[in-house]
């Protein structure tokens, strides 16, 4: 009986403590307490095609007084998640019309500009103006036959570990090409200035001699430690071998040669951007492609890999669970594009940013113009978060012009 009474007493004690516990709750601000509203349309322009999308960025702040170490009080602005506020107290206006979504698309090209602002309670953000762009005419599709030169380590090599070595399989090549084509077609993207490049990559079905390939687009190259000039593999080791063997140099006029190099993403692959252009009479040179030639015969003698091939880091083909094999950024650079994190990319409609202004693990970026946006460009840096599913219209126009004028980037046809 005493044991039963003891247990009951302990239970009552726990219940008593539970009742007296402090209810820790985060203070919930209301719309009337908001003192400042930041709003960004996410872009300064929008293609009026019904697909291109403004993705709004909205932030709210309230003023609070905080006691300092010397006992005085200091006013500061505290962030408030606008999603915790009643929906009818948070509104975004486009040309005076309240929106029901944090995104905006239009096919109406009657106006060349739109004004936008946000309002929470009685506080309005600054009014922002964006320009509307006329949808481009669909470009004629260009088809590029691709051969992947896949470097695989010899199983007899002393450094080969059968427990950890991962060979690149045909399915990896198919996945890489399939996703690159989605990006170039702007199939999944909704960038406010995004466009279909009209460029399709396909795995070559025949080899240089015209014979059918057992595996489309796949050319295996075995290598071993004897290729190394030092204790580790370098880009130079593979470049020398490529230059020395015709079997690694498929006809550049018919194929895009892509070399899957056993180097990590931290290793530089050199400048793979188009370096030469033939400028038609009366036309201006493409900016950022400094060397102008009269014909292919005038291209200086350079190694095959640097001039005609595209190198890709091998580990890109093993991105991890639920991630795509992303090679669109490599292809974009090959056809003359620059990273969006450089000061000048010779394209006016990309949203540029630098790492110094940004949280590196967030899709939300602060542009060099001070405006915030969600990063989704294929030329965003692959080391940091980005959707990387879009090219802008300006990037598309630059790539297609490079394909016309560069004597080492013209390996495409208009066949289906």
NORGIHU-V855324 format. One record per residue. N is the residue number from 1. RES is the residue in one small letter. NEAR is the number of other ideal C-beta (glycine too) atoms within 10 Angstrom. D_LAST is the distance of its C-alpha to the last C-alpha in whole Angstrom. Layout:
n={N,N}
res={RES,RES}
near={NEAR,NEAR}
d_last={D_LAST,D_LAST}
//
This chain:
n={1,2,3,4,5,6,7,8,9,10,11,12,13,14,15,16,17,18,19,20,21,22,23,24,25,26,27,28,29,30,31,32,33,34,35,36,37,38,39,40,41,42,43,44,45,46,47,48,49,50,51,52,53,54,55,56,57,58,59,60,61,62,63,64,65,66,67,68,69,70,71,72,73,74,75,76,77,78,79,80,81,82,83,84,85,86,87,88,89,90,91,92,93,94,95,96,97,98,99,100,101,102,103,104,105,106,107,108,109,110,111,112,113,114,115,116,117,118,119,120,121,122,123,124,125,126,127,128,129,130,131,132,133,134,135,136,137,138,139,140,141,142,143,144,145,146,147,148,149,150,151,152,153,154,155,156,157,158,159,160,161,162,163,164,165,166,167,168,169,170,171,172,173,174,175,176,177,178,179,180,181,182,183,184,185,186,187,188,189,190,191,192,193,194,195,196,197,198,199,200,201,202,203,204,205,206,207,208,209,210,211,212,213,214,215,216,217,218,219,220,221,222,223,224,225,226,227,228,229,230,231,232,233,234,235,236,237,238,239,240,241,242,243,244,245,246,247,248,249,250,251,252,253,254,255,256,257,258,259,260,261,262,263,264,265,266,267,268,269,270,271,272,273,274,275,276,277,278,279,280,281,282,283,284,285,286,287,288,289,290,291,292,293,294,295,296,297,298,299,300,301,302,303,304,305,306,307,308,309,310,311,312,313,314,315,316,317,318,319,320,321,322,323,324,325,326,327,328,329,330,331,332,333,334,335,336,337,338,339,340,341,342,343,344,345,346,347,348,349,350,351,352,353,354,355,356,357,358,359,360,361,362,363,364,365,366,367,368,369,370,371,372,373,374,375,376,377,378,379,380,381,382,383,384,385,386,387,388,389,390,391,392,393,394,395,396,397,398,399,400,401,402,403,404,405,406,407,408,409,410,411,412,413,414,415,416}
res={x,x,x,x,x,x,x,x,x,x,x,x,x,x,x,x,x,x,x,x,x,x,x,x,x,x,x,x,x,x,x,x,x,x,x,x,x,x,x,x,x,x,x,x,x,x,x,x,x,x,x,x,x,x,x,x,x,x,x,x,x,x,x,x,x,x,x,x,x,x,x,x,x,x,x,x,x,x,x,x,x,x,x,x,x,x,x,x,x,x,x,x,x,x,x,x,x,x,x,x,x,x,x,x,x,x,x,x,x,x,x,x,x,x,x,x,x,x,x,x,x,x,x,x,x,x,x,x,x,x,x,x,x,x,x,x,x,x,x,x,x,x,x,x,x,x,x,x,x,x,x,x,x,x,x,x,x,x,x,x,x,x,x,x,x,x,x,x,x,x,x,x,x,x,x,x,x,x,x,x,x,x,x,x,x,x,x,x,x,x,x,x,x,x,x,x,x,x,x,x,x,x,x,x,x,x,x,x,x,x,x,x,x,x,x,x,x,x,x,x,x,x,x,x,x,x,x,x,x,x,x,x,x,x,x,x,x,x,x,x,x,x,x,x,x,x,x,x,x,x,x,x,x,x,x,x,x,x,x,x,x,x,x,x,x,x,x,x,x,x,x,x,x,x,x,x,x,x,x,x,x,x,x,x,x,x,x,x,x,x,x,x,x,x,x,x,x,x,x,x,x,x,x,x,x,x,x,x,x,x,x,x,x,x,x,x,x,x,x,x,x,x,x,x,x,x,x,x,x,x,x,x,x,x,x,x,x,x,x,x,x,x,x,x,x,x,x,x,x,x,x,x,x,x,x,x,x,x,x,x,x,x,x,x,x,x,x,x,x,x,x,x,x,x,x,x,x,x,x,x,x,x,x,x,x,x,x,x,x,x,x,x,x,x,x,x,x,x,x,x,x,x,x,x,x,x,x,x,x,x,x,x,x,x,x,x}
near={5,6,7,8,9,10,10,10,10,10,10,10,10,10,10,9,9,8,7,7,7,5,4,5,6,7,9,10,19,13,19,12,19,22,16,14,21,15,24,25,25,26,24,19,19,22,26,19,17,11,17,27,21,26,18,22,19,17,18,28,19,19,12,15,10,10,9,9,5,5,6,9,10,9,9,11,12,14,11,23,11,19,10,12,20,10,9,8,15,20,15,23,17,17,11,8,7,10,15,7,10,15,12,20,16,19,10,10,13,7,12,10,10,20,14,22,17,26,18,27,18,9,17,14,20,11,11,18,10,19,12,17,19,10,15,14,6,9,14,8,16,19,13,20,21,22,25,28,23,25,22,16,18,14,12,8,15,8,11,14,10,6,4,6,12,10,10,19,13,15,9,19,24,16,16,28,21,13,19,24,16,15,26,26,17,23,12,14,23,17,32,26,24,27,28,19,27,18,22,16,22,13,19,20,11,14,16,15,5,6,9,8,14,8,14,19,24,19,20,12,16,12,18,14,13,8,17,14,10,8,6,9,20,16,16,13,18,23,20,15,15,23,15,11,11,9,11,19,18,21,13,18,11,15,22,23,22,25,23,23,25,18,21,10,13,8,15,10,20,12,9,17,17,24,18,21,23,18,14,8,4,5,11,7,13,19,12,17,20,10,12,13,17,9,8,14,7,12,17,9,5,13,15,18,25,18,17,22,24,19,25,23,18,19,16,18,20,11,13,5,4,5,8,17,20,19,27,24,22,21,25,26,19,23,26,26,28,20,16,24,20,12,8,9,20,16,24,11,20,23,24,20,22,14,12,6,11,18,12,10,7,11,14,15,28,17,21,14,10,8,19,19,24,19,22,23,30,31,25,24,18,16,11,17,17,21,17,21,21,28,31,29,23,17,29,27,17,24,24,19,16,23,19,15,22,23,20,20,22,14,18,19,11,9,8,6}
d_last={90,90,87,85,87,85,82,82,83,80,78,80,80,76,75,78,76,72,74,75,72,70,67,65,62,60,61,59,59,58,57,60,60,57,58,55,51,48,45,41,38,36,35,36,33,31,28,28,25,27,25,26,30,33,35,38,41,44,48,51,55,58,61,64,67,67,70,70,72,75,76,74,71,68,65,62,58,57,53,53,50,49,48,52,53,53,49,51,53,49,47,45,44,42,43,46,44,45,42,42,39,39,35,34,31,31,29,33,32,36,37,36,38,39,43,43,46,47,50,52,56,57,55,52,50,49,47,44,41,38,36,33,30,27,24,21,19,15,14,10,8,8,7,10,12,15,18,21,24,26,30,32,36,38,40,43,43,46,44,42,43,42,43,41,38,34,32,28,26,23,23,23,20,18,20,20,16,16,19,17,14,17,19,16,15,19,18,22,23,26,27,29,27,23,20,16,15,12,11,9,11,11,13,13,14,16,19,20,22,19,20,19,20,22,21,17,17,21,24,27,30,33,36,40,43,43,40,42,44,46,47,44,40,39,36,37,38,34,33,36,35,31,32,34,32,29,28,27,25,22,21,20,18,15,16,17,20,22,25,27,30,33,35,35,34,37,37,35,32,33,31,28,27,26,29,28,27,27,28,28,31,32,30,31,30,28,31,31,30,33,33,32,31,31,28,27,30,32,31,34,34,33,32,29,28,29,27,24,24,24,26,27,30,30,32,29,27,30,31,33,33,31,29,26,25,24,22,21,24,24,20,22,25,23,21,24,25,29,31,32,35,36,38,35,32,31,29,31,30,30,33,35,38,40,41,45,45,43,43,41,41,40,36,39,39,41,39,41,42,44,42,40,37,35,33,29,27,25,27,30,32,31,35,36,35,32,29,26,24,23,22,24,23,25,23,20,21,23,20,17,20,21,18,19,22,23,23,22,19,17,15,11,9,7,4,0}
//
